[in-house]
Each structure stands twice: as structure tokens, then as C-alpha cells.
Amino acid sequence: LKCKAELYGIIYTMVKEYYSDYIPGEKYTIIKPAVERIHREYTEGLINISELSDMCGITPEYFRKLFKSFYGISPLKYINNLKITHAKELLASGMYSVTEAALQSGYIDMSYFSREFKKASGNSPKYYR
């Protein structure tokens, strides 16, 4: 599962680079601390965009603009994709219930998790499991 996740990460990076406009690397260094925090803490619950932008010393609007220019999606969508991917891996392992997978992926509200999971994968978490 870890190899599969790494492969998806590589493919995502390749697609992102293919479709993105050229943006100077120094612009990425502005949001890099926030991206690293997202990857460290996405399973720990809600991540606030205002806190991330404060971390970078820019406004939330500019943070969203820079983030979208690099990743092609909003920061919230990116975080949600990380959470759903993590939940899919847990469910695919067969070792976790839907509730356990949701909680370990950073979701507290099970109905919200189910809606987001179905929107992202086309199936309910229970069916996916």
C-alpha cells in the first residue's frame, strides 16, 4: 500500500507539472512551510487556511492563489484528497472499519466523511471496503 501511495504521488506530480504554467521556484518557497505542515498534520483534524497563510506571511487569498497555481486545486480540496486517499488505503487493507478509517484520516463527522468519500470515489466507504 505504501508503494501504491508513492506511485500515485509520483503520477500526481508528473500530471501537475505537465498542466501547470511556469511559476518561479522562489514562489513555491513562500508556501513550502504550509505544504509541509499539511502533509504532517492532515490526519489530525481541521487545518485552517488562515493559519497556513500566516505561517507563510501572506494573505489567505494570495496563499490560495499560489497554492492553486502549483497544485491545480484549492488547499482545502488538496487536504481532502490526502484524507480520502489515506482512508482508501486503510479500508483496502481490510484491517479497519469505516469509522476507524475515517477517524484515522482526520474526519470527526461520519456523515461528512461518507459524503466526501462518495464524491471522490463514486462509492460509499462501506461499499469500497
C-alpha positions in Angstrom: 0.0 0.0 0.0 2.9 2.3 0.8 4.4 1.7 -2.7 1.0 2.3 -4.3 0.7 5.6 -2.4 4.2 6.7 -3.5 3.4 5.8 -7.1 0.2 7.9 -7.0 2.3 10.7 -5.6 4.8 10.5 -8.5 2.0 10.3 -11.1 0.3 13.3 -9.5 3.5 15.3 -9.6 4.0 14.5 -13.2 0.5 15.5 -14.2 0.7 18.7 -12.1 3.9 19.7 -13.8 2.5 18.9 -17.3 -0.6 21.1 -16.8 0.9 23.9 -14.7 2.1 27.2 -16.1 5.7 28.1 -15.4 5.9 29.6 -11.9 9.3 30.6 -10.5 10.6 28.3 -7.8 11.0 31.2 -5.3 7.2 31.5 -5.3 7.0 27.9 -4.1 9.3 28.6 -1.2 6.7 31.0 0.1 4.1 28.2 0.6 6.5 25.4 1.3 6.2 25.5 5.1 2.5 25.3 4.8 2.6 22.4 2.4 5.0 20.5 4.8 2.6 21.2 7.7 -0.4 19.9 5.6 1.5 16.7 5.0 2.4 16.3 8.6 -0.9 17.1 10.1 -3.7 16.3 7.6 -4.8 13.3 9.7 -5.1 15.3 12.9 -8.3 17.2 12.0 -9.1 20.6 10.6 -6.3 22.6 9.1 -7.1 26.3 9.0 -6.1 28.2 5.8 -5.7 31.5 7.7 -3.1 29.8 10.0 -1.3 28.4 6.9 -1.2 31.8 5.2 0.0 33.4 8.5 2.8 30.8 8.6 3.9 31.9 5.1 3.5 35.7 5.9 0.9 36.2 3.1 -2.8 36.8 3.0 -5.2 33.9 2.7 -6.3 35.0 -0.8 -2.7 35.1 -2.0 -2.0 31.8 -0.4 -4.9 30.2 -2.2 -3.8 31.7 -5.5 -0.2 30.5 -5.1 -1.3 27.1 -3.9 -3.7 26.6 -6.8 -1.1 27.7 -9.3 1.2 24.9 -8.1 -1.2 22.1 -7.4 -4.2 23.0 -9.7 -6.7 22.7 -6.9 -7.6 24.7 -3.7 -5.8 23.9 -0.5 -8.9 22.5 1.1 -9.5 20.2 -1.9 -5.9 19.1 -1.7 -6.2 18.3 2.0 -9.4 16.4 1.5 -7.8 14.4 -1.3 -5.0 13.4 1.1 -7.5 12.4 3.7 -9.6 10.4 1.3 -6.6 8.6 -0.2 -5.4 7.7 3.3 -8.9 6.4 4.2 -9.0 4.3 1.0 -5.7 2.7 1.9 -6.9 1.9 5.4 -10.2 0.4 4.1 -8.4 -1.6 1.3 -6.2 -3.2 3.9 -9.3 -4.8 5.5 -7.9 -4.1 9.0 -10.1 -1.1 9.7 -13.8 -0.4 10.0 -15.3 2.6 8.2 -15.4 4.6 11.4 -11.8 3.7 12.3 -10.6 4.7 8.8 -12.5 8.0 9.0 -11.1 8.9 12.4 -7.5 7.9 11.5 -7.9 10.0 8.3 -8.8 13.2 10.2 -12.6 13.1 10.0 -14.7 13.6 13.1 -18.2 13.8 11.4 -19.0 10.4 9.8 -21.8 11.7 7.6 -19.4 14.4 6.2 -16.7 11.7 5.6 -19.2 9.5 3.8 -20.3 12.3 1.5 -16.8 13.4 0.7 -15.7 9.8 0.2 -18.6 9.0 -2.2 -17.9 12.3 -4.1 -14.2 11.4 -4.5 -14.5 7.7 -5.3 -18.0 7.2 -6.6 -18.8 4.6 -3.9 -19.7 4.7 -0.2 -16.9 3.8 2.2 -18.8 0.7 3.2 -19.1 -0.5 -0.4 -15.4 0.4 -1.1 -14.3 -1.6 1.9 
